[in-house]
Amino acid sequence: MKRSDHHLWILWVVGLFAVAALSAWDSNSQEISAGSQTAIVSTSNGPVRGRIEQGGLLVFRGVRYGAPPVGELRFKPPRRPEPWTSAADANKYGARAIQAEGGFGIDADAPKMSEDCLFLNVRTPGLDRKKRPVMVWLHGGGFSSGSGGDSISEGSNLARQGDIVLVSVNHRLNVFGFLQLSNEWGPDYASSGQAGMLDIVMSLEWVRDNIARFGGDPDNVTIFGESGGGRKVAMLMAMPPAKGLFHKAIIQSGSGLDAPSKEDAVALGRELLKGLGIAEGDVTALSRAEAKAIFDAQPKMAPAATTPGQLGLPMSGFAPCVDGIALPRKPFIPDAPEISAKVPLLIGSNKDEMTIFKAQDPKFGTQTDEEFAAYVRKQMPDKAEALIAALRAAFPGYSAGHLMIAAETMKGYWIATVLQAERKAAQGAAPVYTYLLEWETPVNGGKLRSHHALDLPLVFNNIENGRSMVGPGPEPQRVADLMSAAWIAFARTGNPNTNALPHWPAYDVNHRATMIFNVNSRVQNDPYSEIRRILQQ
């Protein structure tokens, strides 16, 4: 399967972080081998034992929460694992889901890839009864790549800083997580297109049943994610199986408004089965097929692209669909889902999301004003002239190339955040808070500005390991202190206000209060108001 644009974009983000990731992995490996063992913790599946790491943090890596989804369990909802009685050493990350990065021959020191990937990681300041807030991280990478062990979102600093319990999750991805089979396959496969999301639901059930033994409060769980992880959060907010398993939600640069129809997903699945030579309903053949053959048989698809006039982010390839069961409706179309109406939401994006995806283009920086205008006319033909003027007014120092990126960022990431916040606020049952990351990284001569994924080292307070992304000097740490503290406050109370920030009101359509994160952060009502009005016409 050809990688979508989003897939390639994530690869480049990871490339920027490569040096930091390697050093972080080496550091973690040394700490694991040198650290003392934790006390044994009894879980609903069996006892586990982790390691005591820097600053006394207790870390449990690679805790199994689901049975291996292989053979007869392939493409089915997850099941609980067979219980074990001897203490399992939770010292290494569990296998990542099968995905394109690294293929099937990745470095021996990194977590392997496998269909058997239902593992989670827990970081906690103590095995006591303090009932700390719990934050469950859902990794980015669209619905096709990534893992809960990615160093870019390593959660030890955040757990120590906030005295919280942090959980990160691996689950099935791409075809293994989101192949929707037709009705001919029977009721066991009715939600096969939601298998990867149901994995996450099972991990949240594990949190509900076990996190108190790790010093966490099962009645105060926040799910949060960036990019594809943000979309997963939005999906969970509309999934009946997830109701009651989380109490707050954070969506970073990944507003999930839409989801493919079951019909479209089934059609894509049929293409895959045709490529494998497997007849409709042949359960035995599907369960016995080689994993690599299934992965390689994914239909060739054009890169994800927006159509003229489209608002929000496009979706392509294998992704969660509206199956009518696990996901009975589109997440936030036409309105916010009722089942999560009482769940507070923190949502936002970065000012220049698309630079990370477009700055590799050899033409970047050479575009003319005429090319910028032509680009906007092609993308938004009915609103082009007004939008061209509004973009130039909103970003007066931008080159034509950066204005093109601003246009795509505004109509993709930013307006989707606005729409999701509006629809959540309209319910009036729980507050929604919006933010915009304005701070710009000096890396690469500053041309990346406030790019996609720049929020990750800031939110997780991983500045020293993230210098390849955030650059030198004290500014990144200042922004990280503000953002990480706000995320912790929200997880604790459902309100992100802290003493270090100006008062941050909840969002409503009359004021549209938005926290602008920078070295000196501020609240702005209705930022980019003219662009918003044009796009919403």
Residue pairs with C-beta under 8 A, 6 or more apart in sequence:
1 100
1 174
1 295
1 296
1 298
1 299
1 300
1 301
1 317
2 300
2 301
2 302
2 303
3 11
3 100
3 144
3 303
4 142
4 144
4 301
4 303
4 304
4 316
4 317
5 303
5 304
5 305
5 357
6 142
6 228
6 304
7 100
7 141
7 142
7 144
7 145
8 303
8 357
9 356
9 357
9 452
10 140
10 141
10 142
10 145
10 146
10 227
11 101
12 356
12 357
12 360
13 152
13 356
13 452
13 453
14 21
14 101
14 150
14 152
16 356
16 443
16 468
16 469
17 151
17 152
17 466
17 468
17 469
18 468
19 468
20 151
20 152
20 465
20 466
20 467
20 468
20 469
21 150
21 151
21 152
23 465
24 151
24 154
24 465
25 109
25 110
25 151
28 154
29 109
31 51
31 53
31 54
32 51
32 53
32 59
32 61
32 91
32 92
35 51
35 52
35 53
36 51
36 52
37 49
37 50
37 51
37 52
38 49
38 50
38 51
38 52
38 58
38 60
38 127
39 49
39 127
40 47
40 48
40 49
40 87
41 47
41 48
41 49
41 50
41 60
41 127
41 213
41 214
42 213
43 63
43 206
43 209
43 210
43 213
44 80
44 206
44 209
44 210
45 64
45 65
45 80
45 81
45 83
45 84
45 206
46 83
46 84
46 85
46 86
46 88
47 84
47 85
47 86
47 87
47 88
48 60
48 63
48 87
48 88
48 89
48 90
49 60
49 87
49 88
49 89
49 90
50 58
50 59
50 60
50 61
50 90
50 91
50 122
51 58
51 59
51 90
51 91
52 58
52 59
53 59
53 156
54 156
55 160
56 125
57 123
57 124
57 125
57 156
57 159
57 160
58 123
58 124
58 125
58 126
58 127
58 214
59 121
59 122
59 123
59 156
60 90
60 121
60 122
60 123
60 124
60 214
61 90
61 91
61 92
61 93
61 94
61 121
61 149
62 90
62 91
62 92
62 93
62 94
62 119
62 121
63 88
63 90
63 94
63 119
63 120
63 121
63 122
64 81
64 88
64 94
64 118
64 119
65 81
65 118
65 119
65 120
65 202
65 203
65 206
66 78
66 79
66 80
66 81
66 118
66 199
66 202
66 203
67 73
67 78
67 79
67 80
67 81
67 82
67 118
68 81
68 115
68 116
68 118
69 75
69 76
69 78
69 115
69 116
69 117
69 118
69 172
69 176
69 195
69 199
70 115
70 116
70 291
71 287
71 288
72 283
72 287
73 79
74 115
74 176
74 286
74 287
75 176
75 179
75 181
75 189
75 192
75 195
75 286
76 188
76 189
76 192
76 195
77 191
77 195
77 198
78 118
78 195
78 198
78 199
78 202
80 202
81 118
90 122
92 111
93 111
93 119
93 121
93 147
93 148
93 149
94 111
94 117
94 118
94 119
94 120
94 121
94 149
94 170
95 111
95 112
95 113
95 114
95 116
95 117
95 119
95 170
96 111
96 112
96 113
96 114
96 117
96 147
96 149
96 170
97 113
97 114
97 115
97 117
97 147
97 170
97 171
97 172
97 173
97 174
97 176
97 177
97 196
98 104
98 113
98 114
98 115
98 117
98 173
98 174
98 176
98 291
98 295
99 113
99 141
99 144
99 145
99 146
99 173
99 174
100 144
100 145
101 145
102 110
102 113
104 113
104 292
106 112
106 113
111 147
111 149
115 172
115 176
115 291
117 170
117 171
117 172
118 170
118 171
118 172
118 199
118 202
118 203
119 148
119 170
120 148
120 167
120 168
120 169
120 170
120 203
120 206
121 148
121 149
121 167
121 168
121 169
122 165
122 166
122 167
122 211
122 214
123 155
123 156
123 159
123 165
123 166
123 167
124 132
124 159
124 165
124 166
124 214
124 215
124 216
125 132
125 159
125 160
125 163
125 164
125 165
125 215
126 215
127 213
127 214
127 215
128 215
129 212
129 215
130 163
130 215
131 212
131 215
131 216
131 217
131 220
132 163
132 164
132 165
132 215
132 216
132 217
133 162
133 164
133 165
133 216
133 217
133 220
133 222
133 488
133 491
133 492
134 164
134 165
134 166
134 167
134 207
134 211
134 216
134 217
134 218
134 220
134 221
134 222
134 491
135 155
135 158
135 164
135 165
135 166
135 167
135 221
135 222
135 224
135 487
135 491
136 166
136 167
136 168
136 169
136 203
136 204
136 207
136 221
136 222
136 223
136 224
136 246
137 148
137 153
137 155
137 166
137 167
137 168
137 169
137 224
137 225
137 229
138 169
138 200
138 223
138 224
138 225
138 229
138 232
138 233
139 146
139 147
139 148
139 150
139 153
139 168
139 169
139 225
139 228
139 229
140 146
140 153
140 225
140 226
140 227
140 228
140 229
140 230
140 254
140 453
141 173
141 227
141 228
141 229
142 227
142 228
142 231
142 317
142 319
143 173
143 174
143 177
143 178
143 196
143 228
143 231
143 232
143 317
143 318
143 319
143 320
144 173
144 174
144 228
144 317
144 318
145 173
145 174
146 173
146 228
146 229
147 170
148 168
148 169
148 170
149 168
149 170
151 465
152 453
152 456
152 457
152 462
152 466
153 168
153 226
153 456
153 460
153 462
154 460
154 462
154 465
155 166
155 168
155 460
156 166
157 460
157 461
157 462
157 484
158 164
158 166
158 459
158 460
158 461
158 484
158 487
158 488
159 165
159 166
161 461
161 484
161 485
161 488
162 484
162 485
162 487
162 488
162 491
162 492
164 216
164 488
164 491
164 492
165 211
165 214
165 215
165 216
167 203
167 207
167 211
169 199
169 200
169 203
171 177
171 196
171 197
171 199
171 200
171 203
172 178
172 195
172 196
172 199
173 196
174 295
174 298
174 317
174 318
175 272
175 294
175 295
175 297
175 298
175 318
176 195
176 196
176 291
176 294
176 295
177 195
177 196
177 197
177 199
177 318
178 193
178 194
178 195
178 196
178 265
178 318
178 319
178 320
178 321
179 192
179 193
179 195
179 269
179 272
179 318
180 192
180 193
180 262
180 265
180 266
180 268
180 269
180 321
180 323
181 189
181 192
181 193
181 266
181 269
182 266
182 269
182 270
182 280
183 190
184 280
184 281
185 192
185 280
185 281
185 283
186 281
186 283
190 323
190 325
191 198
191 323
191 325
191 326
193 262
193 265
193 269
193 320
193 321
193 323
194 239
194 320
194 321
194 323
194 325
194 326
194 327
196 320
197 232
197 235
197 236
197 239
197 320
197 326
197 327
198 241
198 326
200 232
200 236
200 242
201 236
201 239
201 241
201 242
201 245
204 221
204 223
204 236
204 242
204 245
204 246
205 245
207 216
207 218
207 221
207 245
208 218
208 221
208 245
209 218
211 217
211 218
211 221
212 218
219 247
220 247
220 248
220 491
220 492
221 245
221 246
221 247
221 248
222 246
222 247
222 248
222 249
222 250
222 490
222 491
223 233
223 236
223 246
223 248
223 249
223 250
224 233
224 249
224 250
224 251
224 252
224 346
224 487
224 491
225 231
225 232
225 233
225 250
225 251
225 252
225 254
226 252
226 253
226 254
226 453
226 455
226 456
226 459
227 252
227 253
227 254
227 452
227 453
228 254
229 252
229 254
230 251
230 252
230 253
230 254
230 255
230 256
231 254
231 255
231 256
232 256
233 249
233 250
233 251
233 254
233 256
234 251
234 254
234 255
234 256
234 257
234 331
234 332
234 420
235 256
235 259
235 320
235 327
235 331
236 242
236 246
236 249
236 340
237 249
237 331
237 332
237 336
237 337
237 339
237 340
237 343
237 345
238 327
238 328
238 329
238 330
238 331
238 332
238 337
238 339
238 340
239 326
239 327
239 339
240 326
240 328
240 339
241 326
243 339
243 340
246 343
247 343
247 494
248 343
248 344
248 345
248 346
248 490
248 491
248 494
249 340
249 343
249 344
249 345
249 346
250 345
250 346
250 347
250 487
250 490
250 491
251 345
251 346
251 347
251 348
251 417
251 420
252 347
252 348
252 349
252 455
252 459
253 348
253 349
253 350
253 353
253 413
253 452
253 453
253 455
254 313
255 312
255 313
255 332
255 347
255 349
255 413
255 416
255 417
255 419
255 420
256 331
256 332
256 420
257 312
257 330
257 331
257 332
257 333
257 416
257 419
257 420
258 312
258 315
258 330
258 331
258 332
258 333
259 315
259 319
259 320
259 321
259 322
259 327
259 330
259 331
260 315
260 319
260 320
260 321
260 322
261 321
261 322
262 321
262 322
262 323
262 324
264 321
265 318
265 319
265 321
265 323
268 299
268 317
268 318
270 280
271 299
272 294
272 297
272 298
272 299
273 279
273 280
273 286
275 297
275 299
276 286
276 289
276 293
276 294
276 297
278 285
278 286
278 289
279 285
298 317
298 318
301 316
301 317
302 316
303 316
304 314
304 315
304 316
304 317
305 314
306 313
306 314
306 379
306 408
306 411
306 412
307 314
308 378
308 379
308 380
308 381
309 379
309 380
309 381
309 382
310 411
311 411
311 412
311 415
311 416
311 419
311 535
312 412
312 415
312 416
312 419
313 412
313 413
313 416
320 327
321 327
322 328
322 329
322 330
329 337
331 337
332 419
332 420
332 423
332 424
335 423
335 426
335 427
336 420
336 423
336 424
336 426
336 427
338 427
341 427
341 429
341 430
342 429
342 430
343 430
344 430
344 431
344 432
344 433
344 490
344 494
344 495
345 420
345 421
345 424
345 430
345 431
345 432
345 433
346 432
346 433
346 434
346 435
346 486
346 487
346 490
346 496
347 417
347 420
347 421
347 424
347 432
347 433
347 434
347 435
348 417
348 434
348 435
348 436
348 437
348 514
348 515
349 409
349 413
349 414
349 416
349 417
349 436
349 437
350 413
350 436
350 437
350 450
350 451
350 452
350 454
350 455
351 409
351 436
351 437
351 438
351 440
351 449
351 450
352 402
352 405
352 406
352 409
352 440
352 448
352 449
352 450
352 451
353 409
353 412
353 413
353 414
353 450
353 451
353 452
354 405
354 408
354 409
354 412
354 413
354 451
354 452
355 402
355 405
355 447
355 448
355 449
355 451
355 452
356 448
356 451
356 452
356 453
357 452
358 364
358 401
358 404
358 405
358 408
359 444
359 447
359 448
363 401
364 401
364 447
365 399
365 401
365 447
366 401
367 399
367 400
367 401
367 404
368 400
369 400
371 400
371 404
372 388
372 400
372 401
372 403
372 404
372 407
373 384
373 388
375 404
375 407
376 384
376 387
376 388
376 391
376 404
376 407
377 384
377 388
379 407
379 408
379 411
380 387
380 407
380 411
380 535
383 534
383 535
383 537
386 534
387 407
387 531
387 534
387 535
390 530
390 531
390 534
391 403
391 406
391 407
391 410
391 531
392 403
393 530
394 406
394 528
394 530
394 531
395 402
395 403
395 406
398 406
402 447
402 449
410 528
410 531
410 535
411 535
413 452
414 436
414 528
415 532
415 535
415 536
417 434
418 434
418 512
418 532
418 536
421 432
421 434
421 507
422 507
422 509
424 430
424 432
424 507
425 432
425 506
425 507
425 508
425 509
426 509
430 494
431 494
431 495
431 506
431 507
432 506
432 507
433 490
433 495
433 496
433 504
433 506
433 507
433 515
434 507
434 512
434 513
434 514
434 515
435 486
435 514
435 515
435 516
435 517
436 514
436 515
436 516
436 517
436 527
437 450
437 454
437 455
437 458
437 483
437 517
438 450
438 516
438 517
438 518
439 450
439 454
439 458
439 475
439 476
439 479
439 517
439 518
439 519
440 446
440 448
440 449
440 450
441 448
441 449
441 450
441 451
441 454
441 469
441 470
441 471
441 476
442 471
442 472
442 473
443 468
443 469
443 470
443 471
448 454
453 469
454 469
454 470
455 483
456 462
456 466
456 469
457 463
457 465
457 466
457 469
457 470
457 476
457 480
458 470
458 476
458 479
458 480
458 483
458 484
458 517
459 480
459 483
459 484
459 487
460 484
461 480
461 481
461 484
462 480
463 470
463 476
463 477
463 480
466 476
467 476
470 476
475 519
478 519
479 517
479 518
479 519
481 500
482 498
482 500
482 501
482 517
482 521
483 517
485 498
485 500
486 496
486 497
486 498
486 501
486 504
486 515
487 496
489 495
489 496
489 497
489 498
490 496
496 504
496 515
497 503
497 504
501 515
501 521
502 521
502 522
502 523
503 523
504 513
504 515
504 523
505 511
505 513
505 523
506 513
507 513
507 514
511 525
511 526
512 525
512 526
512 527
512 529
513 523
513 524
513 525
514 523
514 524
514 525
514 526
514 527
515 521
515 522
515 523
516 522
516 523
516 524
516 527
526 532
